[in-house]
Amino acid sequence: MDQELKLQLIKEATIHCTNILKHNLELNPEQRVIVIHESGQGIELNDILAAGYQNAIKSLNHQKAEFVLFDKNKIYNDENDPRELSPERAEELKAILYNLNPKDVVVLIQNVNFRISSFRIRLDLKNRGCFVIEHTLLHREQENSQTYINALTYDHVHHKEVCEFILPKIPAAKQIQILSQDNSVLTYEGPFEEGKTNVGNLKANMGSFYPVGEIFTEPVDISKVNGTCQIFAFPNKKFNTVIPDVPFHVEFKDGTIISHTGPKEFQDIIELVQTENENKKVWIREMGFGLNRFLTKQKPLNFISAYERHEGYHISIGLKHGVFRKKFKRDEQGNKINQRFHIDMFVDVKEIKIDNATIFKDNHYLSK
């Protein structure tokens, strides 16, 4: 990366990291902040974010902050690298992290994913009552560093306006329609689950995976989804974003995929999800209203779970859903349902209607 660009991105990251700590988190002087990073190990986006948080903490004059290099003895190679810590280093990190007090803060800036036990650090810390701000799989975004940093922009007013516009409509909705660019229609019949958000309210959620910006729900009865949509992006088996030259169609009947015109990589995903249960049905689940205006079709991210915040609409296939998990326990034969997959796909959306009232058109929400 050009040095001038890197310095500019550090400047921008400093602004965004300051807003995350000051506004999303509402950091107070009594909270300890531990930033665990992998800067200087070959992934410049990690360098940029580490510098951004360091500058942010300095600008906030926060006295209880510590920066910790995850592994002092290993340079990042690739995501197949097991990243196994020496037992001594694992114990050093545990001594730092597991002695934090509730409501202390940990920022994870990860080239892949940090582990120092059988669980990811974020889950360990949240169980201890700590706030966790997580940046993960940064090695996948090396060519998208500018887009990733832009996607961290504090956009509270926009998120608030769209949430206040959409969330009250969901519980009362009888029908939601998704119109693709070719006018194909995917129709959901209500009622719908309560809409949830991920807009960087760290006080409510004890932390977040960044970038943020999403409203999500699903029908109470997912079998009441029928129609066709155009898909412009989906993940491969490594959860890297795939954007075909031409969007393709996926047809749903009674909540399951019955046909598609996608490429072989998409068929591979279908066959993967079919292993979830013996009936080999591929169910639709999440209805995702992305709110992040700095992620678009023209400005994607490679890691699909980061890109799902893009301003537009996405769905998930597979029966796994962490928030609405309990509604699916057994199938019609009484067999326990194996919820293994949650795979996001991105609709080439033209318009979204709730009970015939348009809420999204021309690539933005009509909240004003």
C-alpha positions in Angstrom: 0.0 0.0 0.0 1.2 3.5 -0.8 2.5 5.2 2.4 0.5 8.4 1.7 -2.7 6.3 1.4 -1.9 4.4 4.6 -1.4 7.6 6.6 -4.7 8.9 5.2 -6.5 5.7 6.2 -5.0 5.9 9.7 -6.4 9.5 9.9 -9.8 8.3 8.9 -9.7 5.2 11.2 -8.8 7.5 14.1 -12.0 9.4 13.6 -14.1 6.2 13.3 -12.4 4.5 16.2 -12.9 7.6 18.4 -16.6 7.5 17.6 -16.9 3.8 18.4 -15.4 4.3 21.8 -17.0 7.7 22.6 -20.5 7.2 21.1 -21.2 3.5 20.4 -19.6 2.4 23.7 -19.8 5.6 25.8 -16.4 4.9 27.3 -16.0 6.2 30.8 -12.7 6.9 32.7 -13.1 3.9 35.0 -13.2 1.2 32.2 -10.0 -0.6 31.3 -9.4 -0.9 27.6 -7.3 -3.8 26.2 -6.5 -3.7 22.5 -5.3 -7.0 21.2 -3.8 -6.6 17.7 -1.5 -8.1 15.1 0.0 -5.0 13.6 3.4 -5.3 12.0 2.7 -8.8 10.9 2.0 -8.3 7.2 -1.6 -7.1 7.1 -1.7 -3.4 6.7 -5.4 -3.1 7.6 -4.5 -4.4 11.0 -1.7 -1.8 11.3 -4.2 0.9 10.3 -6.9 -0.1 12.9 -4.3 -0.6 15.7 -3.0 2.9 15.0 -6.6 4.3 14.8 -7.5 2.9 18.2 -4.2 4.1 19.7 -4.8 7.6 18.4 -8.4 7.5 19.5 -7.5 6.5 23.1 -4.9 9.3 23.1 -7.4 11.9 21.8 -9.9 10.8 24.5 -7.2 11.1 27.1 -8.1 7.7 28.4 -5.6 6.6 31.1 -6.6 2.9 31.5 -5.6 1.4 28.1 -3.1 -1.3 27.2 -2.1 -2.5 23.7 -1.1 -6.2 23.5 0.4 -8.0 20.5 -1.5 -11.3 20.2 1.5 -13.5 19.2 5.0 -11.9 19.6 6.7 -14.8 17.9 4.8 -15.5 14.7 4.2 -13.6 11.4 0.8 -14.1 9.7 1.0 -16.5 6.8 -2.4 -17.6 5.7 -5.8 -18.6 7.1 -4.9 -22.2 7.1 -2.1 -21.4 9.6 -3.4 -22.9 12.9 -2.1 -19.8 14.8 -1.4 -22.0 17.8 0.0 -20.1 20.7 2.7 -21.4 22.9 1.3 -22.5 26.3 3.3 -19.8 27.9 1.9 -17.0 25.7 -1.7 -18.4 26.1 -1.3 -18.1 29.9 0.1 -14.6 29.6 -3.0 -13.5 27.6 -5.4 -15.3 30.0 -3.7 -13.5 32.9 -4.5 -10.2 31.2 -8.0 -10.9 29.9 -9.5 -13.1 32.5 -8.7 -10.6 35.3 -10.7 -7.8 33.8 -13.7 -6.5 35.6 -17.3 -6.5 34.2 -17.8 -3.6 31.8 -14.2 -3.4 31.0 -13.5 -3.3 27.2 -11.5 -5.5 24.8 -10.9 -4.6 21.2 -9.9 -7.5 19.0 -8.1 -6.6 15.8 -7.7 -10.0 14.1 -6.0 -11.1 10.9 -8.0 -14.3 11.3 -9.7 -15.2 14.7 -8.1 -15.2 18.1 -8.3 -18.3 20.3 -6.7 -18.9 23.6 -9.1 -21.7 24.8 -11.7 -23.9 23.2 -13.9 -20.9 22.6 -13.4 -17.6 20.7 -12.2 -14.9 22.9 -15.3 -12.8 22.3 -17.6 -15.4 23.8 -15.3 -15.9 26.7 -15.2 -12.2 27.5 -18.9 -11.6 27.0 -19.7 -14.4 29.5 -17.5 -12.4 31.9 -19.5 -9.2 31.4 -16.9 -7.4 29.3 -17.6 -5.3 26.3 -16.0 -6.6 23.1 -15.4 -4.7 19.9 -14.4 -7.2 17.2 -12.6 -6.8 13.8 -12.0 -10.2 12.3 -10.6 -11.9 9.2 -8.8 -8.7 8.1 -6.5 -10.6 5.8 -9.4 -11.0 3.4 -9.8 -7.3 3.0 -6.3 -6.3 2.0 -7.5 -4.9 -1.4 -10.6 -3.4 0.3 -8.9 -1.4 3.1 -10.4 1.9 2.0 -13.9 0.3 1.8 -13.5 -1.4 5.2 -12.4 1.8 6.9 -15.2 3.8 5.3 -17.7 1.2 6.5 -16.8 2.0 10.1 -18.1 5.6 9.7 -20.4 6.6 12.6 -23.8 6.9 10.9 -26.1 7.2 13.9 -28.6 9.6 12.5 -29.2 7.5 9.4 -29.5 4.3 11.4 -31.9 5.9 13.8 -34.1 7.3 11.1 -34.3 4.0 9.2 -34.9 1.9 12.4 -37.6 4.2 13.5 -39.1 4.0 10.0 -39.0 0.2 9.6 -39.1 -1.4 13.1 -42.7 -0.3 14.0 -44.0 -1.7 10.7 -42.7 -5.2 11.1 -45.0 -6.5 14.0 -48.1 -5.2 12.2 -47.2 -6.3 8.7 -49.3 -8.9 6.9 -47.1 -9.1 3.9 -43.6 -8.1 2.8 -42.5 -8.2 -0.8 -39.0 -8.0 -2.3 -38.9 -6.9 -5.9 -35.7 -7.7 -7.8 -34.3 -5.5 -10.6 -36.0 -7.7 -13.2 -39.4 -7.3 -11.3 -39.4 -10.9 -10.0 -41.1 -10.9 -6.6 -40.4 -12.8 -3.4 -43.4 -12.7 -1.0 -43.4 -13.2 2.7 -46.7 -13.7 4.6 -46.9 -12.5 8.2 -46.9 -12.4 11.1 -43.2 -11.7 11.6 -40.7 -12.0 14.4 -39.8 -8.9 16.3 -37.3 -6.9 14.4 -33.8 -6.8 15.8 -30.9 -4.4 15.1 -27.2 -4.3 15.0 -26.4 -0.6 14.8 -23.5 -0.3 17.2 -25.4 0.0 20.4 -22.7 -1.6 22.5 -24.4 -0.9 25.8 -27.4 -3.0 24.7 -25.4 -5.9 23.2 -22.1 -6.0 25.3 -20.2 -5.6 22.1 -20.4 -6.1 18.3 -18.7 -7.4 15.2 -17.8 -4.5 12.9 -18.8 -3.0 10.5 -22.4 -2.5 11.8 -25.7 -1.5 10.3 -28.6 -4.0 10.0 -32.2 -4.7 10.9 -33.2 -8.4 10.7 -36.4 -10.5 11.3 -38.1 -13.5 9.7 -41.6 -14.8 9.3 -43.0 -16.6 12.3 -43.9 -19.4 9.8 -41.0 -19.7 7.3 -43.1 -22.0 5.1 -45.1 -18.9 4.1 -42.4 -17.6 1.7 -42.9 -18.0 -2.0 -41.6 -16.5 -5.2 -38.4 -15.6 -7.0 -35.5 -13.3 -6.4 -32.4 -12.3 -8.2 -29.1 -12.9 -6.4 -26.1 -10.8 -7.1 -23.7 -12.1 -4.4 -23.2 -15.1 -2.2 -20.4 -16.8 -0.3 -18.3 -19.7 -1.4 -17.4 -22.5 1.0 -14.7 -20.4 2.6 -17.3 -17.6 3.1 -15.6 -15.3 0.7 -18.0 -13.1 -1.3 -18.7 -14.3 -4.9 -20.2 -11.8 -7.3 -21.1 -13.4 -10.7 -21.0 -11.4 -13.9 -24.8 -11.7 -14.1 -27.3 -12.0 -11.2 -29.2 -15.3 -11.2 -32.6 -16.5 -10.0 -33.5 -18.5 -6.9 -37.1 -19.8 -6.7 -38.8 -20.5 -3.3 -41.9 -22.5 -2.6 -43.3 -23.0 0.9 -40.1 -21.5 2.4 -37.6 -23.8 0.5 -35.5 -23.5 -2.6 -37.0 -25.5 -5.5 -34.7 -24.2 -8.3 -32.0 -21.8 -9.2 -29.9 -20.6 -12.2 -26.8 -20.0 -10.2 -23.2 -21.1 -11.1 -21.5 -24.2 -9.8 -20.1 -22.4 -6.7 -23.7 -21.7 -5.7 -24.8 -25.3 -6.3 -21.9 -26.4 -4.1 -23.4 -24.2 -1.3 -26.9 -25.7 -1.9 -25.5 -29.2 -1.7 -23.6 -28.3 1.5 -26.8 -27.0 3.2 -28.7 -30.1 2.0 -26.5 -32.2 4.4 -28.1 -30.3 7.3 -31.1 -32.7 7.5 -32.2 -35.9 5.9 -35.0 -34.4 3.9 -32.4 -32.3 2.0 -34.6 -29.2 2.0 -32.9 -25.8 1.9 -34.9 -23.4 3.9 -35.0 -19.6 3.8 -34.6 -17.8 7.1 -33.3 -14.3 7.9 -34.8 -11.2 6.3 -31.9 -8.7 6.5 -32.3 -5.0 5.8 -28.7 -3.7 5.5 -28.2 -0.1 6.5 -24.5 0.6 5.9 -24.3 3.2 3.2 -20.6 2.7 2.7 -21.0 -0.9 1.5 -22.6 -1.2 -1.9 -22.7 -3.5 -4.9 -19.8 -1.5 -6.3 -17.9 -1.4 -3.0 -18.1 -4.9 -1.5 -16.1 -6.7 1.2 -14.7 -10.2 0.8 -15.8 -11.6 4.2 -19.5 -12.3 3.7 -20.5 -11.6 7.3 -19.0 -8.1 7.1 -20.6 -7.4 3.7 -24.1 -8.4 4.9 -24.4 -4.9 6.4 -24.5 -3.3 2.9 -27.3 -1.0 2.1 -29.8 -3.3 0.6 -31.4 -6.6 1.3 -30.1 -10.1 2.1 -31.5 -13.4 3.1 -30.0 -16.5 4.7 -30.5 -20.1 3.8 -30.0 -23.0 6.2 -31.8 -23.5 9.5 -29.3 -22.0 11.8 -30.1 -18.7 13.4 -28.6 -17.6 16.8 -31.4 -15.2 17.7 -34.5 -17.2 16.4 -33.0 -20.6 17.1 -35.5 -22.0 19.5 -38.4 -21.9 17.1 -37.0 -25.0 15.3 -36.4 -28.0 17.4 -38.0 -31.0 15.5 -39.2 -31.6 12.0 -42.6 -32.9 11.0 -41.5 -36.5 11.7 -40.4 -35.6 15.2 -36.7 -35.8 14.5 -34.4 -33.3 16.1 -33.5 -30.5 13.6 -29.8 -30.1 13.0 -29.2 -26.4 12.7 -25.8 -26.2 11.1 -25.8 -23.5 8.4 -26.5 -19.8 8.2 -25.4 -18.6 4.7 -26.2 -15.1 3.5 -27.1 -14.2 0.0 -27.6 -10.8 -1.5 -30.7 -9.8 -3.5 -30.4 -7.5 -6.5 -33.2 -5.5 -5.0 -35.2 -2.9 -6.8 -37.9 -2.2 -4.3 -39.2 -3.4 -0.9 -42.8 -3.1 0.1 -44.5 -3.7 3.5 -48.2 -4.1 3.0 -47.9 -2.4 -0.4 -46.1 0.7 1.0 -42.7 1.1 -0.5 -39.9 1.4 2.1 -36.8 0.9 -0.2 -36.3 2.2 -3.7 -33.5 3.5 -5.9 -30.9 1.9 -3.6 -32.0 3.7 -0.4 -34.6 3.6 2.3 -37.5 6.1 2.1 -37.3 7.1 5.7 -37.7 10.8 5.1 
